[in-house]
């Protein structure tokens, strides 16, 4: 049997024409491996997390000087020329190029585009901190320039949690000089001043609608539910998310409806999580949950315990979940969730979910939806719709 390469040097010996290295090692060693790759003339997708900001800046500056790109650290998703890297979904080829400072945000928006009959040229992840003041959008600006020069890309879509005003201005100013049109989705942010070739969206769903030209149009109603009457003590929504950007989008939906919410990863308008009272939306994929253990998209154990606790909590009215499928994800996340919910007592909170993925993914979106529905879980067409559905459930119970 042919042995797999154990070092970057031996891998390059096997694939001398390679132009990209995907690095997934513990954070303490990740920057050194990325530096080796850059000095070998390779672009880098840095899947590893727990890499310091100072190391990230150094790597991205070195990449810029060499005309290379560093995607990450903590870059969970990219699709380059149809090649799926990290957590990714089977999306048709098309002419929309995406730059994402958020893995699950990139997945959700590309899957919504696919469901609307559109495809992507590339989806470039840059890491969740790239648009921070410290990093200054180094990889975002480089990736946008690459898409501007790419003949296969007609429209550019940028998705991120809100950057600082200075970084947002820098990015928008760069887009203003492009020949191509663009859509900017700074999740939960107020609309910045935009040039004529750039449009703005506040949520992932809204961004997909802008790009597909369906904003403000009547869409097919895919979900109609009768909510059970809940005990009067059940007044809270507990969001248990594997995707940080999906958790952020859910917070936006709550805040835009005038509903207060807390989170361990709060956006502007939310507060830090207090799970004992009020509505709370947790990002279970954040570093405090994943250090030394797999991400919940790979191993559902972290979220399983949280779901069980929430099912038994007499103050919880709705448990809100994201189910992210695709390559790299757990082979049957819906089945894992369904088994836990099915084992719960009848007098339990309403469970509402959405499935980020496509029918062409290994797990199959339709199959995952059916498993959830068979367990009595309400399934909405998108993450944003699921958050709205949770609020409708609360309203129906007075």
N, C-alpha and C positions, 0 to 999 in steps of 0.2 A: 504494500500500500504506500502511496505517495504521502510523505509527511507534510502537515501544514506548516507554513513558515512561523517561526517563533519570535522573530524580530522584524523591525521595519526594513532593515538592510536585506534580509533574506527574502522578504516579500517583494521588494523591488527587483531582486535578482530573478524572481519568477515572473514578474509582470513589469518589465522595464519601461513599458509605454504608459503605465498608470499615471494619472494626473491628480488623483484625490486619495487621501488617506482618511478612513473613519477610525477614530480613536475612542475606545471605551475601556478605560482602566481606572482604578481608584484615583480620586482627585489629587492625592499627594504626588502622583507620578504623571498626571495627564499633561501638564504644561511642558515637561521635558520631552515627552514623546511628540507633542505637537511641534515643538521647536525643531526636532530632528526632521520631521516631515517637511516643514517649510524650507529648511536648508537643503533638502533633497529635491526642491522644486515642486512640491506637492501642495495643492489646496488641501484644507483640513476641515473635516466635520468632527467637532469635538463633542461627542455624546456625553462625556464625563461631566459630573457636577462637582460641587465643592472645590472649585478652582477659584483662587482669589481674584478680586477685581484688578489688582495691580498686574498680576500675571496675564490676565485677559487683555489688558491694554497693551502690554509689551508685545504679546503675540500678534495682535491685530495691527500694530504699527509696523512690525517686521514684515507681516504679510503685505501691507500696503506698499512698502518700499520695494518688495519683490514682484509686485503685480499679481499677488495671489489673494485668496479669500480664506478667512477663518470663519467657519460657521459654528457658533457656540462661544464658550462652553455651555453645557446643559442644553445643547441643541438636540431635541428629540426627533425632529422630522425634517426631511428634505426629499424632494423628488427632482432629480437632475436629468433632463433629457429622457424621461420615462423610467429611469432607474430609481427604485424606491430605497431610501436609506432610513434606518432607525424605525420608529413608529410611522407607518405610512399606509395609505389606502390606494386601491387600484382605481385611478382616475384616468379617464380618456385623455388622449393628447388633444391639445387645442391651442388657442392663441392668447390665453390669459396667463401672465407671469406674476407669481406671488412672492413677496418678501415677508417673512413672518418672524417677529421677535417673540413668538409664542408657538409651541408645538401643537397643542390641541386646538388652538385658534386656527392655525393653518390647516389642520385636518378638517375641522368643522366647516370652514368656509369653502375649501376645495370640494368637500362632499356635497355641500348644498349646491355648488355650481354644477357638479356632475348630475345631481338629481334634476336640475333644470335643463339638462341637455348640453352643457358646456364643458370644455376641457381646458387643460392647462399646458403651457409650454414647459415651465419649470416652477418649482416651489422651493424657495431658498430660505431655510431657517438660519437665524443669525444669533440666537441665544437671547434669553429674557432680559439681560442687562444692557444690551447693545445700545439702546436709546436713552440710557441714563446719562447724567451729566459727566460722570467719571469716564465712560467709554466714548461718548460723543457720537454715536451712530457710525462708527468706523466701518463696520461690515455692512450695515444697511446701505450707506451711501455707495459703497463698492458694488453691492449686489444690484442696486437700482441702475447704476451705470451699465452693468453687464446686460440687464434686461433692455435698457434703452438701445443698446447696440445689437441686440439679438433679433435676427430677421423673423424668427418664429413667433415673437411676442408682439401682439397688437395693443394690448391694454395691460397696465401694471396695477397691481393691488398690493397695498402695504397694510399689514395688520400688526397692532401692538397695543399693549396697555399704554395709558397716557405717558408720553415722555415729558421732560421738563420743557417749559415754553421756549427756551433757547435752542434746545435740540430739535423740537418740532419745527421751529422757524427755519433752521438749517436744512432740514429734510424737505420741507415744502418749497423752499427757495430752489433747491436742486431740481425738484420736479418741474418747477416753473420754466426751467430752461430746456426741458425735454420736448421732443417732437411728438411723443406719444401721450395719450390720455392716461389718467391715473385715478384711482380711488384710494383714499386714505381712511383707514378704520382705526382710530385711537379709542379703544373701548372705554366708554364712560366719560370721555372728555367733551368739553364744549367745542363747538365748531371754530377752528382757527380761520384767519384770513387766508383765502385760497386764490390761486391764479385760475384763469379760465379753463385750463386743461385738467384741473383736479377737482374731484367731488369728494364729499365727506360722508361717513357713516359712523353711527355711535355704537352699533352692535354688529356682531358677525352676520346675523340674518339680514340686517339692513344693508350691509356691504354687498352680500350676495345678490340682493334684489336690485341694488344700483347697477351692478355689473351686468346682470342679465336683463335689465330693462323692465323688471316687474314691480318696481316701487309704486305703491298706490293702486295697483291693479287688483281686481278680485282674484283670489286663488281658491282652488278646490279645498273644501273643508275636509280634512282627513281625520279629524278627531271630534267625536261627540260623546260626552260621558254624563252619566247620572252619578252624582256624588253621594256616598252614604252619609247618613246623619251621624255626626260624631258627638261624643260626650262634650259638654260645655267647657270642661277643663282643658280640652285639646285646642290650643290657640296658636301653636308655634309651628314654623316650618324649619326643618333641619335639612340642610343641603350637604351631601357627602359626595364630593367630587374628586375624580382622579385627574382631571384636567384643570390647571390653574386658570387658564383663560376662559374656560367654560364657567368656572366659579365666578370669575369677574363679570362675565356677561349676565349671569343670573342676578348678581348684585345690581347691575345697571337696570334690569327690568324692575326689580323691587323699588329702587330709588325713584325711577321715573313714574312709578305709580304712587309715590308719596309714602312708601312703606320703609320704616327703619330696619336696618339689618347690620349684623356684625360678622366679622370674618377673621381668620388667622392671616389672611392676605387681603386686607381691606383696600378698596378703591376709594377715590375721593367721595366723601359723603357717608361712607360706612365707618364703623368703629372697630377696634380690635375685639376679637371674639370673646363673648361671655356665654358659654354654652348652657349656662343654668337658666338664663332668661332670654326672652325675645327670639326673633328669627336669627338663625346663624347659618352661614354658608362656609364650609370648611374645604380648603384645598388640601387633600390628603396626599398629593404628590409633591408638596413642598419639602424643602431639605430637612426640616425637623422630623418628618415622618419617614424619609427615605435613606437617611444616613445609616449605612451598614445593613440595609435590607432592600429588596427589590421595589421598584415603583409599583403602585397599585394597579397600573395597567398590565403589568406582568404577573403580579401575585396579588390576588384580591383579598388576602388575609387581613391586611390592615383595615380595609373598608368593611369586611365581613363583621368584625367585632363591633365596629361603630354602628352598622345597620342593626345588629342584634340589640344593642343598648337602646337605640332610638325606637325600635319596635316595642320595647318594654317600657318606654318612658310615657307616663300618662298625660304629660303636657304637650306632647308632639302630635300635631294634626296631620302634617304631611312630611314625608321623607322624599327629598328631591335628589335624583341621581343622574349622572351621565354614564353612558355605556359606550366606550370607545373601542372599536374593533379595528382590524387591519393587520398588516404584517408587523411582527414584533410584539403584538398584544397577546393577552391570554387567549387560548383557543376557544373558550366558551364563557366569557364574562356574564352573559345573560343567564346561562344555566346556573352559575354560582349564585347569582343574586336570587334567581327564582327559587332555588332550593331553600334558602334562608327565609324568604318571605312566605313560602308555602308552609313552612314549619311553625309559623307564628300563630298566636291565638286569633280567633275571629275578630275580637275587639282590638284592633290594631290601627295605627295610622294609615292613611291613604299613602300609597307609594306611587310616585310619578317619575317617569324616566324618558330619556330620548336616546337614540342610537346614532352615534357618529360613525359613518362608514358607508360602504356601497354593497350592492348585491354581489359584486365581483370579488370582494374580499374573502379570505379563507373561511371566516365564520359565517358570512352571508348576512346582510342587514335584515332581510325579510325573515330569515330563520331566527335571528336574535329577537326581533320584535315579537314573533309568535311565542317564543319561550317566555318572555316577560308577560305578555297578555294572558297566557295560560295560567300564570301564577297570580292573576288578579292585579297586575301592575298596569297602570294607565300609561300609555306610550304616546308621546307627542311627536310631531314631525321634525322638530328641531329643538336645540337646547333652549333658545329664547322662548319658544312656544311652551316648553315644559315649565319654565319659571312662571309664565303667565297663567298656565293651568293651575299651578299651586295656589296662586292668589285667587283664582276663580273658586277653587275649592273652599278656601277660607271664607270668602264672601258668601258662598251658598250656605254655610253653617252659621251665618250671622256673627 
